[in-house]
Amino acid sequence: MTIETKMDLEGLVAVVTGAAQGLGLGIARELARRGAQVIVADIQLDKAEEACEQMRADRLAAHAAQLDITASAAVNSFFIGLDRLDILVNNAGTGQQVTPISELPDSEWHRVMDVTLTGAFYCCRAAAGIMERQESGAIVNISSINGQNPAALVAAYNVAKAGIISLTRTLALELAAYGVRVNAVCPGPVYTDFNKRNMAQRCESLGIDEDEMIERIRGAIPLGRWGEPEDIARGVAFLCSPEAGWMTGEVMRVSGGMEGVSATPPKRPKK
Ligand SMILES: NC(=O)c1ccc[n+]([C@@H]2O[C@H](COP(=O)([O-])OP(=O)(O)OC[C@H]3O[C@@H](n4cnc5c(N)ncnc54)[C@H](O)[C@@H]3O)[C@@H](O)[C@H]2O)c1
């Protein structure tokens, strides 16, 4: 099936965090294909620049910027430096070392929270100030199906993604009077670097190989296939576009129908 791209974001300035690769890159490309000028903001500057070069070669408007979303002051200066901001997609996030809560170290809890929840808060806070003054704008925060239905052994990640949903709904209420819309997307499984790392750890704990794991997940997705970055990107672009002009505080699952990963781990051998 060919999907026609609408030029419904023509001339808008969009920031996508964590866009040097994976879902963020897919989102950046989709927004740019619809006419937006996209700032690919990532902690990995070289990779962001490579991605932008490729996008420009494809006649898409893209600029790279180095941004560590966990650094509060750096986030503020980055947003202050923008001339305008029409769209923000808070996509950057990190996965968690697969570990039961009883053994989850403080450091791992804080590492995941800092990137996956607090970083999105810093970016939302900075963008909210700008969009409130402009009295226009759209923010899309990337949560996860784990934010609605937690998977075992990744508590910090689940909590961070549930937090993203609450942050989204709170900000939607606070910015509604200014005509600024704030929504969340909950992606299902897409085979990015992030997902590969997580799968590798789960394979090890279950004693199965990667192909079997990929097939198990595929079989649990009602539409019968893994997602592609473009699947998520189209959902995000819709929420950014005028077509979603009466949608705010919404949490939209883009997951082939999958609601969550519900497997219960077996008892562990006694130490
Ligand atoms: N892939 C999936 O199956 C899946 C499913 C649900 C939700 N998600 C979410 O989608 C988002 C993107 O995931 P992905 O699979 O593309 O991951 P990925 O690891 O492939 O990409 C993440 C990107 O974020 C960047 N990043 C990491 N820390 C950063 C920081 N402190 N500041 C700025 N950038 C930073 C990385 O450099 C990288 O480019 C994440 O929020 C993830 O939780 C992914």
The ligand as an SDF file (V2000), in Angstrom:
LIG
                    3D

 44 48  0  0  0  0  0  0  0  0999 V2000
   12.0280    0.6370   20.0440 N   0  0  0  0  0  0  0  0  0  0  0  0
   10.9550    0.2900   20.7100 C   0  0  0  0  0  0  0  0  0  0  0  0
   10.4970   -0.8600   20.6180 O   0  0  0  0  0  0  0  0  0  0  0  0
   10.2450    1.2800   21.5980 C   0  0  0  0  0  0  0  0  0  0  0  0
    8.9940    0.9210   22.0990 C   0  0  0  0  0  0  0  0  0  0  0  0
    8.3420    1.8180   22.9300 C   0  0  0  0  0  0  0  0  0  0  0  0
    8.9000    3.0470   23.2160 C   0  0  0  0  0  0  0  0  0  0  0  0
   10.1280    3.3630   22.7170 N   0  0  0  0  0  0  0  0  0  0  0  0
   10.6800    4.6730   23.0510 C   0  0  0  0  0  0  0  0  0  0  0  0
   10.9930    5.3610   21.8580 O   0  0  0  0  0  0  0  0  0  0  0  0
   12.0810    6.2660   22.1010 C   0  0  0  0  0  0  0  0  0  0  0  0
   13.1720    6.0160   21.0700 C   0  0  0  0  0  0  0  0  0  0  0  0
   13.6190    4.6900   21.2150 O   0  0  0  0  0  0  0  0  0  0  0  0
   14.5460    3.9450   20.1460 P   0  0  0  0  0  0  0  0  0  0  0  0
   14.1000    2.5550   20.1520 O   0  0  0  0  0  0  0  0  0  0  0  0
   14.6070    4.7110   18.8900 O   0  0  0  0  0  0  0  0  0  0  0  0
   15.9530    4.0280   20.9220 O   0  0  0  0  0  0  0  0  0  0  0  0
   17.4760    4.1890   20.4100 P   0  0  0  0  0  0  0  0  0  0  0  0
   18.3040    3.7770   21.5810 O   0  0  0  0  0  0  0  0  0  0  0  0
   17.6770    3.5410   19.1030 O   0  0  0  0  0  0  0  0  0  0  0  0
   17.5990    5.7730   20.2200 O   0  0  0  0  0  0  0  0  0  0  0  0
   17.5750    6.6510   21.3080 C   0  0  0  0  0  0  0  0  0  0  0  0
   18.2380    7.9520   20.9020 C   0  0  0  0  0  0  0  0  0  0  0  0
   18.1950    8.8330   22.0540 O   0  0  0  0  0  0  0  0  0  0  0  0
   19.4610    9.4360   22.1950 C   0  0  0  0  0  0  0  0  0  0  0  0
   19.6920    9.8110   23.5900 N   0  0  0  0  0  0  0  0  0  0  0  0
   19.9200    8.9800   24.6320 C   0  0  0  0  0  0  0  0  0  0  0  0
   20.1410    9.6850   25.7510 N   0  0  0  0  0  0  0  0  0  0  0  0
   20.0350   10.9960   25.4100 C   0  0  0  0  0  0  0  0  0  0  0  0
   20.1820   12.2060   26.1230 C   0  0  0  0  0  0  0  0  0  0  0  0
   20.4900   12.2150   27.4210 N   0  0  0  0  0  0  0  0  0  0  0  0
   20.0000   13.3650   25.4810 N   0  0  0  0  0  0  0  0  0  0  0  0
   19.7130   13.3700   24.1480 C   0  0  0  0  0  0  0  0  0  0  0  0
   19.5790   12.2500   23.4180 N   0  0  0  0  0  0  0  0  0  0  0  0
   19.7560   11.0830   24.0390 C   0  0  0  0  0  0  0  0  0  0  0  0
   20.4500    8.3840   21.7170 C   0  0  0  0  0  0  0  0  0  0  0  0
   21.7080    8.9560   21.3950 O   0  0  0  0  0  0  0  0  0  0  0  0
   19.7140    7.7960   20.5300 C   0  0  0  0  0  0  0  0  0  0  0  0
   19.9910    8.5010   19.3440 O   0  0  0  0  0  0  0  0  0  0  0  0
   12.5190    6.0330   23.5380 C   0  0  0  0  0  0  0  0  0  0  0  0
   11.8970    6.9790   24.3610 O   0  0  0  0  0  0  0  0  0  0  0  0
   11.9920    4.6450   23.8300 C   0  0  0  0  0  0  0  0  0  0  0  0
   11.7700    4.4400   25.1980 O   0  0  0  0  0  0  0  0  0  0  0  0
   10.8220    2.5020   21.9120 C   0  0  0  0  0  0  0  0  0  0  0  0
  1  2  1  0
  2  3  2  0
  2  4  1  0
  4  5  1  0
  4 44  2  0
  5  6  2  0
  6  7  1  0
  7  8  2  0
  8  9  1  0
  8 44  1  0
  9 10  1  0
  9 42  1  0
 10 11  1  0
 11 12  1  0
 11 40  1  0
 12 13  1  0
 13 14  1  0
 14 15  2  0
 14 16  1  0
 14 17  1  0
 17 18  1  0
 18 19  2  0
 18 20  1  0
 18 21  1  0
 21 22  1  0
 22 23  1  0
 23 24  1  0
 23 38  1  0
 24 25  1  0
 25 26  1  0
 25 36  1  0
 26 27  1  0
 26 35  1  0
 27 28  2  0
 28 29  1  0
 29 30  1  0
 29 35  2  0
 30 31  1  0
 30 32  2  0
 32 33  1  0
 33 34  2  0
 34 35  1  0
 36 37  1  0
 36 38  1  0
 38 39  1  0
 40 41  1  0
 40 42  1  0
 42 43  1  0
M  CHG  2   8   1  16  -1
M  END
$$$$
